[in-house]
Amino acid sequence: MLHPRARRLVSICTGSFALAGAGVLDGRRATTHWRHAQLLARAHPDVQVQPDALFVEDGGIVTSAGVSAGIDLALALVEQDHGGDLARNVARSLVVFMQRPGGQSQFSAPLEVRPPRTQALRSVVDLVAAQPGLPHTVGSLAALIDVSPRHLARMFTAEMDTTPAKFVEQVRLDHAKALLDSGCGVAEAARAAGFGSSETMRRTFVARLGVSPSGYRARFATAQRGGKDGVAARAR
């Protein structure tokens, strides 16, 4: 419970674990660094973890994602207390977005898959990971190990806690992010990652990351593509 004179209680990054350990976050929404979100959810099941949020405010308790997300949180608090004009001036002084586009999923590392227990499912996972650009379907992957699509779906659920379609989409998303990071164009990345079209990839990026492929590329493409003095080249 907050002290009667306190307006807020704020944590940055993994500071949410301290609040959760004290019971402050029970029954509340909260976030933390994307790398630790699942651990927070497992360790404190009464906390409603929001893994993609840059910051979350719930009843005067405010938590943020990684350290830099503390800037997003601080700007929001400045705006609440002193208005948008001052918050925008602070953002300009810090050379940051007033409201950063997208959530923290756009910063997350590629999917780390625990090897499936069964060799059959492992062969499916290895194929998708090695060649995400192939036209994978549930039917084609099931045929690879001579099982029905329904049985393959049960195997994925039991061993990987996901569906075949979601797994393929995540692998393709990670591959596309890596291609964009290296400077590939959006259309080229869409073809190589197996999305089939730039529009299909755009919809996936917006749904999963909260940002378009071109927006992601403008933020994360290798610095060697940039212009002089750290000014990024315009995304194609």
Secondary structure, 3 states (H helix, E strand, C coil): CCCCCCCCEEECCCHHHHHHHCCCCCCCEECCCHHHHHHHHHHCCCCEECCCCCEEEECCEEEECCCCHHHHHHHHHHHHHHCHHHHHHHHHHHCCCCCCCCCHHHHCCCCCCCCCCCHHHHHHHHHHHHCCCCCCCHHHHHHHCCCCHHHHHHHHHHHHCCCHHHHHHHHHHHHHHHHHHCCCCHHHHHHHHCCCCHHHHHHHHHHHHCCCHHHHHHHHCCHHHCCHHHCCCCCC
